[in-house]
Amino acid sequence: MTAAGRAAEADERLAACKKYMKVDYDEDDELIAGLMQANDAYLSGAGVRREANPAQHDLIVQAMTLQMYDARGADTPQQALETVPPVVRQMFNQLKFRCNYGGADDGGTGG
């Protein structure tokens, strides 16, 4: 993918994340993009590849980004973690399992 293509994809993902977060102003774009990058890196480090299921991956990133954005004033990491919806944790676990062991969508054998 070209640099222009990556930039366009990043802009699309930012716009989708802001829509998910119900943020309709541009003042925090840099912050939101940075949170998204941190969440992408976290998922990658956990063995979750975006290409396994881009829609599910992006939804997890959006939910994590919203949680981090809203929890900026949390006193401790534990307080911030307590606000992560259980469905996001479940999607993360499912996608991580698919990335590590294969699944129907990626042609893997599952073992």
Phi, psi and chi 1 to 4 in degrees:
 res  aa     phi    psi   chi1   chi2   chi3   chi4
   1 MET       -  138.6 -179.3  180.0  -70.8      -
   2 THR   -74.4  165.8   66.9      -      -      -
   3 ALA   -60.7  -40.2      -      -      -      -
   4 ALA   -64.7  -38.6      -      -      -      -
   5 GLY   -65.9  -41.4      -      -      -      -
   6 ARG   -64.8  -40.5  -75.5 -170.3  -61.8  -85.1
   7 ALA   -64.7  -41.3      -      -      -      -
   8 ALA   -64.7  -41.4      -      -      -      -
   9 GLU   -64.6  -41.5 -179.5  180.0   22.0      -
  10 ALA   -62.5  -40.8      -      -      -      -
  11 ASP   -64.5  -41.3  -72.0  -15.0      -      -
  12 GLU   -63.5  -44.1  -79.6 -178.1   26.8      -
  13 ARG   -65.3  -39.4  -69.7 -176.0   71.0 -149.4
  14 LEU   -63.2  -45.2  175.4   61.3      -      -
  15 ALA   -61.3  -42.2      -      -      -      -
  16 ALA   -66.0  -39.7      -      -      -      -
  17 CYS   -66.1  -43.8 -170.4      -      -      -
  18 LYS   -62.4  -37.3  -73.6  175.3   61.7  176.6
  19 LYS   -64.3  -44.5 -175.2  174.5 -178.2  177.9
  20 TYR   -59.4  -41.1  176.3   89.6      -      -
  21 MET   -80.0  -10.4  -63.9  170.7   63.4      -
  22 LYS    60.9   42.6  -62.9 -176.7  179.9  176.9
  23 VAL  -104.8  118.0  171.4      -      -      -
  24 ASP  -115.4   22.8   59.0    0.0      -      -
  25 TYR  -126.7  160.7   47.2   87.9      -      -
  26 ASP   -99.8   -6.3  -61.5  -27.9      -      -
  27 GLU   -59.2  -31.2  -70.6   81.5   12.2      -
  28 ASP  -102.9   14.4  -74.1  -15.5      -      -
  29 ASP   -55.9  -43.8  -78.3    6.0      -      -
  30 GLU   -64.0  -42.4 -170.9  174.8  -31.6      -
  31 LEU   -63.1  -47.8  171.3   63.3      -      -
  32 ILE   -63.6  -43.2  -66.6  168.2      -      -
  33 ALA   -62.0  -39.6      -      -      -      -
  34 GLY   -65.5  -41.2      -      -      -      -
  35 LEU   -63.3  -40.3  -67.2  172.9      -      -
  36 MET   -62.1  -43.7  -70.0  176.2   66.9      -
  37 GLN   -62.5  -41.2  -71.3  173.8   -9.2      -
  38 ALA   -63.0  -40.8      -      -      -      -
  39 ASN   -70.1  -37.7  -69.8  -38.1      -      -
  40 ASP   -59.8  -44.2  -79.3  -26.2      -      -
  41 ALA   -65.1  -39.6      -      -      -      -
  42 TYR   -61.1  -48.3  173.3   81.7      -      -
  43 LEU   -63.1  -42.2  -67.4  175.9      -      -
  44 SER   -60.9  -44.3  177.5      -      -      -
  45 GLY   -64.8  -24.0      -      -      -      -
  46 ALA   -88.1    2.5      -      -      -      -
  47 GLY    89.8   14.7      -      -      -      -
  48 VAL  -100.2  119.4  174.0      -      -      -
  49 ARG   -99.9  131.8  -62.5 -179.1  -40.4  -88.7
  50 ARG   -60.3  -38.1 -175.6  172.4 -175.7  -94.9
  51 GLU   -66.0  -15.5   58.8  -88.6    6.0      -
  52 ALA   -66.7  -35.3      -      -      -      -
  53 ASN  -167.0   85.4 -171.7  -34.0      -      -
  54 PRO   -55.8  -39.9  -24.8   33.9      -      -
  55 ALA   -64.8  -46.3      -      -      -      -
  56 GLN   -67.5  -42.3 -171.0  174.3   24.5      -
  57 HIS   -58.4  -48.5 -177.6  -80.1      -      -
  58 ASP   -65.1  -35.9  -72.6   -9.1      -      -
  59 LEU   -64.5  -40.2 -176.1   59.0      -      -
  60 ILE   -63.3  -45.4  -66.5  167.4      -      -
  61 VAL   -61.0  -42.9  167.6      -      -      -
  62 GLN   -61.9  -45.3  -68.6  165.8    1.9      -
  63 ALA   -66.0  -41.5      -      -      -      -
  64 MET   -65.2  -40.1  -69.3  172.5   68.9      -
  65 THR   -65.2  -44.3  -60.0      -      -      -
  66 LEU   -59.9  -45.0  173.5   60.9      -      -
  67 GLN   -61.2  -44.7 -177.6  -85.6  -34.8      -
  68 MET   -67.3  -39.6  -68.8  174.2   77.5      -
  69 TYR   -63.1  -45.8 -175.3   80.0      -      -
  70 ASP   -71.9  -26.3  -75.2  -13.4      -      -
  71 ALA   -94.3   15.6      -      -      -      -
  72 ARG   -56.7  -27.6  -72.5  173.3  -68.5  166.2
  73 GLY   -95.4    6.1      -      -      -      -
  74 ALA   -65.4  143.4      -      -      -      -
  75 ASP   -75.3  -32.0  -68.3  -28.9      -      -
  76 THR  -138.2  157.3   66.1      -      -      -
  77 PRO   -58.6  -33.2  -24.3   33.1      -      -
  78 GLN   -63.6  -40.8 -177.3   60.2   32.9      -
  79 GLN   -62.4  -41.1  -77.0  178.8  -34.7      -
  80 ALA   -65.4  -42.6      -      -      -      -
  81 LEU   -64.4  -32.2 -176.8   59.4      -      -
  82 GLU   -64.7  -18.1  -71.3  170.8    0.5      -
  83 THR   -91.1   -2.9   63.2      -      -      -
  84 VAL   -71.3  122.2  175.4      -      -      -
  85 PRO   -62.1  139.7  -19.6   30.4      -      -
  86 PRO   -55.1  -34.0  -25.5   33.7      -      -
  87 VAL   -64.2  -32.2   70.1      -      -      -
  88 VAL   -67.0  -42.0  173.3      -      -      -
  89 ARG   -62.3  -40.4  -67.0 -179.7 -160.4  178.2
  90 GLN   -65.5  -43.0  -66.9  166.2   -7.9      -
  91 MET   -63.9  -40.9  -72.8 -170.3  -55.6      -
  92 PHE   -59.0  -48.7  168.0   78.2      -      -
  93 ASN   -61.8  -41.4  -71.0  -25.3      -      -
  94 GLN   -64.7  -45.7  179.3 -170.4   50.5      -
  95 LEU   -67.4  -38.1 -169.3   53.7      -      -
  96 LYS   -63.1  -42.3 -175.1  174.8  179.3  178.5
  97 PHE   -60.7  -45.0 -175.6   79.8      -      -
  98 ARG   -62.5  -41.5 -178.3  177.8  -63.3  148.3
  99 CYS   -67.2  -35.4  -71.9      -      -      -
 100 ASN   -85.6  -29.0  -71.0  -36.9      -      -
 101 TYR  -124.7    0.3  -60.6  105.7      -      -
 102 GLY    81.8  169.6      -      -      -      -
 103 GLY  -170.6  179.2      -      -      -      -
 104 ALA   -60.4  -36.7      -      -      -      -
 105 ASP   -72.1  -26.7  -67.7  -17.9      -      -
 106 ASP  -109.6    7.6   64.4    6.7      -      -
 107 GLY    78.2    5.7      -      -      -      -
 108 GLY   -69.5  162.4      -      -      -      -
 109 THR   -90.8  -13.2   61.2      -      -      -
 110 GLY    83.1    7.6      -      -      -      -
 111 GLY  -165.5      -      -      -      -      -
